Amino acid sequence: MDIKVLSLPAEKMKQKTRDESQLGFGKLFTDRMLMIEWKTGQGWCDARIEPYAPFVLDPACTVFHYAQEIFEGLKAYKWPDGRVVLFRPEMNARRFNQSADRLCMPDISEELFVDGIKQLVALERDWIPTASGTSLYIRPTMIAVEPVLGVHPSNHYYFYVILSPVGAYYAAGFNPVNILVEDHYVRAVPGGTGEAKTGGNYASSLKAGLEAKKKGYDQVLWLDGRERRYIEEVGAMNMFFAYGKKIVTAPLNGSILSGVTRDSVLKLAPTLGYEVEECPIEINALMADMRAGKVTEAFGSGTAAVITPVGKLCYKDEVLQLTGGKVGEITQKLYDTLTGIQTGKLEDHFGWVKFVE
Ligand code: COI
């Protein structure tokens, strides 16, 4: 499909930030966005790259009432030689379509998803920050825009992609975050939408997140929705626990997100001499292992969060500290290797990076 590039008037071009240490996460957006529409009977149509601007939407649109919405997150990096790469974009395209299927939204071809993003990122390449720990965050999104109050899948969708130059997701940067294991609220149940990347999962996590913040924690770690015993994920990250040289993570059981960074860690770690295992992690057993000093490190993985070390874990008022509040050796090694591949400093033996031009 041809993607039209609409002109960007000089007065609509924004000032590019100069101080990359102040970027934060998702607060600043580039000059252009990709927009493709889907209509019943017509399919994907009217693909265009246009100036970034607010939408005018009917207040009755399905997305506002019944939350028919999905999104993705991936990143672009500018290498020291000026080349621009995306990290495993086809994985995001596949997951986007899995989310679309769960939310009864139309499938988009992997080719259109990836090529559209490549064209947009190529046009916006001057926005890609290059300081250590920075990147261009890419947010593909699909929303239902038919103005009708009946509860049924929409007949009209917007697929759009916006870009945001970002630094670290957590304000503390690459430093340990403290996590509260949530034993009251649940994020997902078997058969629900936990595996889909849909806004509702994040909306329903806000209350637990706020309550955890009040207690001094950065994030909540969700337990399974049936027994509240098995570790699932932190909303913005999958979780890993190290037992010496063995790293364990919860299996993809249908109610946690199938993280691209999670998959990358599972493939990368064995090449660095670590054993990996996907297995159910029971919270009482984990706490006992932490008390006994068997759990040597914990970290989260996510596109926004990259590899984030965990400092304290609190469950039912018991607080246990890992690695003395420092970044553990395995966490550091995985962070350095993954970001090294993404930024072109280390060779990519996996075929993960995709050049934009
Ligand atoms: C991502 O890591 O890309 C996400 O979508 C998580 C979000 C909470 C920022």
Residues whose N, C-alpha, C, O or C-beta is under 5 A from the ligand:
A	BS01	COI	G73 L74 G235 A236 G302 T303 A304 A305
